[in-house]
Each structure stands twice: as structure tokens, then as C-alpha cells.
Amino acid sequence: MIDQLKNLLGTRLTSVWVNDESAKEFSPYRHGVRFCEAVHLSFNHPIKLISENVTCAGARRSLGFYRNDKDLAQFISGNNAIPVEFIEGALEEIPKLSQIDSVILGMDRENEQARNPDLLIAYVKPEVITRIMHQLAREKRKARISPFSLLSVCGNVFANCYLNNRISVSFGCPESRRYGGVENDEVIIGIPYSEVHLLACSAG
């Protein structure tokens, strides 16, 4: 199934486990890292995130390590010249997790076969999103496409996909393109594991 998904999504694809029992087998990433940056790095090797090594305020909020949305809105507004009122409204719509101990990204094929991930995150070309949307339409369903260029990978994709068990799409934020390795012609998508079979079948 993994090979079928790579045929559809490409190789910029990572598996995600939240609070997995196997987390104790992995050492946390040794450096401070943004969530989107960790996703990018995990395309090549596994990464374990805990509160102590997640440095981005937006990612810390999305993972439930930072709870003050008003302070975060002020911080984002100051860095992006976006009215703070708009950001506060956006944050009300962008999901955030709680009670997260660890997140593991990018485990290898052997581990994927041993225990299913919670979701997948991929950086894909726009035409891939079109194909996925079309496949969902055949099932009378739709993905969530975020209208916000804030917390794109950590909040609009990861947190939303995990909490709502729904395919989630984001066009990216400045940070994800600067630090997270999202290319100019790529879109971010999160796919709950429960949807993997549907997409793998559509990939042929």
C-alpha cells in the first residue's frame, strides 16, 4: 500500500504517530526544530518530537504545548503585518491538540507494517490534490482546505487531520516555505490512516 501511495503522492511523504507506545524506543531529536521543518527532515530519517525540542510558537500551540492564543496572535501579527484581530479569528478556527507526549515522524517500512500510523503528511503537486478531490467527490465527500496562511503544516494539516479524522489541505505559510522545505509548486496534505486504503486504490 505504501508503494501505491507513493505512486499517487510522490516520495515527499511521511508517516505520523501520536503518543505511540513505541515512542520510548526512539530518542528525541537533539536540536530545537519547527514542526514543518521536522516533517521535511523526516522524509529522510525518523524524528521524535517532544515539548522540549519544538521551538516554533505556532507549532507549540498546535501540539498543545503553548496555550495562550492572544500572545501568539500578537507575535504573528508583529512578524507578518497582519491585523491581530484577523489572526485571533483565524486561531479560533485552527485546531490545536492537547495531552500530547510525543509525535514520531517518518518511521521506516518495517515499522509501518508493524503498526499503522495515525496519519500521513505529504508535500504534493496541485494536480495530485485535484485527483484526490475528484476521488472524494465520487464518495460524496470532501476535504478541508484551509483559507489561512498561518500554522499551515502544524495546525491546518496535522492538528486538523488528527483531531477531525479528515483529509486536510493547506497552501502553506511563509514559515513552512522558508523552514519546512515546501517548494513553490507544492501543497501540503494530511491524510488520516482510515482514508489511506481509498486513496491507495485510486492510485492503482
HUNOR-V748467 format. One record per backbone hydrogen bond with DSSP energy under -1.0 kcal/mol. CO is the residue of the C=O (numbers start at 1). NH is the residue of the N-H. If there is no record, write none. Layout:
{{CO:NH} {CO:NH}}
//
This chain:
{{1:5} {2:6} {3:7} {4:8} {5:9} {6:10} {11:13} {12:123} {14:121} {15:106} {16:118} {16:119} {17:104} {20:23} {22:25} {23:26} {33:55} {34:38} {35:39} {36:40} {37:41} {38:42} {40:43} {41:44} {41:45} {47:105} {48:29} {49:103} {50:53} {53:33} {56:60} {57:61} {58:62} {59:63} {60:65} {60:66} {61:64} {62:97} {67:69} {68:72} {69:73} {70:74} {71:75} {72:76} {73:77} {74:78} {75:79} {76:80} {77:81} {83:87} {84:88} {85:89} {86:90} {87:91} {88:92} {90:93} {90:94} {102:19} {103:49} {104:17} {105:47} {108:112} {109:113} {110:114} {111:115} {118:193} {119:16} {120:191} {121:14} {122:189} {124:187} {125:128} {125:129} {126:130} {127:131} {128:132} {129:133} {130:134} {131:135} {132:136} {133:137} {134:138} {136:141} {137:140} {144:169} {151:155} {151:156} {152:157} {153:158} {154:159} {155:160} {157:161} {158:162} {159:163} {160:164} {161:165} {167:144} {168:190} {169:146} {170:188} {173:177} {174:178} {175:179} {175:180} {176:182} {183:186} {187:124} {188:170} {189:122} {190:168} {191:120} {192:195} {193:196} {195:199} {196:200} {197:201} {198:202} {199:203}}
//
